[in-house]
């Protein structure tokens, strides 16, 4: 197996870049907007909806407050996801979205 020194340098640079991004993510204290956490491509990959807004609308969400959203996601959204998604619970949907978000931020 031959590895060129240039390839090792490229790998080292890529790893440093990932490390820098990981450090920024670990220091992050701000909230992530739903458009960034649930981009259309993510929603389309796991559901029959074309966007997060369409997913919520299809599930019947009509609230306006954070409290209404939390109540909806804890009750109605789980049932909707079980029928219209490859991911059957809101918690699993969020977890998968966070993992995908971190991977995107790291450039993976």
N, C-alpha and C positions, 0 to 999 in steps of 0.2 A: 504494500500500500504506500503510494507516494503522495505526500502532502507538500505542496509548494509553500514556501515561506510567505508569499503574498496572500495565500488563502488563510494562513494562520493569523496574519495581520488583520485581514478582513473579519475573521471570526472574533478576534480580540476586540476590535472596534465595535462590532455588533453587540457583544456582551457588555461592553462598557456603556453603550447607548441604552441597552435594556436596564442595566443597573441604575443609571441616572433617572430614567423614567419611573422605575420602581420606587426609588427614593422620593420622588415628587408625589407619587400616588400615596405612599405611606404617610406623608405629611399633609395630605389633602384634608381640609376641614370643611369644605363647602359641600353643599348638596349638588347632586347631579340631576339635571333636568330630564324629564321623562323622554324627550326627543333624543337625548344622548344615550340614555339607558336602554330604551326600547326603539331603536331605529326601525324604519320600515322593513329593512332587510331581515332583521331579527324576527319581527312579528310575522312576516311572510314565511319564514323558514319553519316556524313552529305552530302557526295557526292558519285558519282559512281567511283571516282578515288581511287587508293590505296596509294597515297602519294601527298604531296603538289606539288612536281615537276611534277608529272603526271597530276595533275589538271591544272597547268599552261600550260604544253605542249598540253594537250587536248583542252585548250581554245585558243591555237595558239600563246602563248607568245614566242618570240624569241629574246627579247632585252637583253642588257647587263648592262645598267646603271640604277641608281635609278630613273632618270627622265623618262626613257622609261617604267620602271615598274609602276611608278605612273600614267603615261598617260594610260597605258594598263588597270590598275585596275579601273581607272575612266571611262573607255569606254567599252572595249570588255569583261572584266571579268564579269561585271554585267549581260550581256546578256547570257553568258555561264552558270553562276550560276543559273540564272532563269530557265534554261532548264535541268541542270544536278545536281541540289542540292536541299536539303530541305530548304536551306537558299538562298534567292533570290537576295541579294545585297552584294557587297564586304564589305560595312560598317557593315552590320549585321553579316557577316561571321567573320570579325575581332572582333567585340564586343563579339560574342559568344566564340571565341577562347581565348580572354583575360579573360573572366569570367572563362572558364575552366582552363586556366593556373593558375590563382590566386587560384582556388579551389585545384589544384594539389599542389601548393606551400604550402598551408595551411594544407595539409594532409586530406582534406575533401573527 
